[in-house]
């Protein structure tokens, strides 16, 4: 597997599903809410996360919102953190990570 991958596969919500669920997502995940989920995509600028309990939400944790000096978690890693922003133009939930564990396969 490449080091960097975009989120793909049946577990990734479609753009239409994300759009239809946006108001519900924002209400369910207010700024400051604690989150947990699984990394489903990894890029040099951050990781995409499928959030537990919010199947139609796409979260992004940018490297600037991770503990200083920590490496990006790998695809499949379990992560925890908090919601820091809602991005209306692309319907992303921005998150800050504070903990993660590598998946065991």
C-alpha positions in Angstrom: 0.0 0.0 0.0 1.2 3.5 -0.7 2.0 5.7 2.2 -0.7 8.2 1.2 -4.1 7.2 0.1 -7.5 8.9 -0.5 -10.5 7.5 1.3 -12.2 4.9 -1.0 -14.4 1.9 -0.6 -17.9 1.0 0.6 -17.3 2.4 4.1 -16.7 5.9 2.7 -20.0 7.9 2.4 -20.9 9.4 -1.0 -20.8 13.1 -1.5 -24.6 13.1 -1.8 -25.0 11.3 1.6 -22.6 13.7 3.3 -24.6 16.7 1.9 -28.0 15.3 2.9 -26.8 14.6 6.4 -24.8 17.8 6.9 -27.4 19.5 9.3 -27.7 16.4 11.3 -23.9 15.9 11.5 -23.4 19.5 12.7 -26.1 19.1 15.4 -24.7 15.7 16.5 -21.0 16.9 16.6 -20.9 20.4 18.0 -17.5 22.2 18.4 -15.8 20.7 21.5 -17.5 17.3 21.2 -15.3 14.3 21.8 -14.9 11.9 18.9 -13.5 8.5 18.1 -13.1 6.8 14.8 -10.9 5.0 12.2 -8.5 6.6 9.8 -9.8 5.9 6.2 -7.4 8.1 4.2 -3.9 9.6 4.7 -2.3 12.6 2.9 0.8 14.7 3.7 -1.5 17.4 5.1 -3.5 15.1 7.4 -5.9 12.2 7.8 -9.5 11.5 6.9 -11.5 9.8 9.6 -14.8 7.8 9.7 -16.4 8.8 12.9 -18.1 6.3 15.2 -21.8 6.9 15.3 -21.8 9.3 12.3 -21.7 7.1 9.2 -22.3 10.0 6.8 -19.7 12.4 8.3 -16.2 12.9 6.9 -13.7 14.3 9.3 -10.3 15.7 8.6 -7.5 16.1 11.1 -4.8 18.3 9.6 -1.2 18.0 10.8 -1.5 21.4 12.4 -4.2 19.9 14.7 -2.1 17.0 16.0 0.4 16.9 18.9 3.7 18.5 17.9 6.2 15.9 16.7 3.7 13.1 16.3 3.6 11.2 13.0 0.4 10.8 11.0 -1.6 7.8 12.1 -1.8 5.1 9.5 -4.9 3.9 7.6 -6.9 1.6 9.9 -5.6 3.3 13.1 -8.2 4.1 15.8 -8.1 7.8 16.8 -9.6 10.1 19.4 -9.9 13.8 19.7 -12.4 16.6 19.5 -14.4 18.7 16.9 -12.8 22.0 16.3 -14.7 23.4 13.3 -17.4 22.7 10.7 -16.4 23.5 7.1 -19.6 24.4 5.2 -18.2 24.6 1.6 -17.1 20.9 1.5 -19.1 19.5 4.5 -16.1 18.4 6.5 -15.9 18.1 10.3 -12.4 19.4 11.3 -11.0 17.5 14.3 -8.0 17.8 16.6 -6.4 14.4 17.4 -4.9 13.7 20.8 -4.6 9.9 20.8 -4.4 7.0 18.4 -3.5 3.3 18.3 -2.4 1.3 15.4 -4.9 -1.2 14.1 -4.3 -4.9 14.8 -4.9 -7.0 11.7 
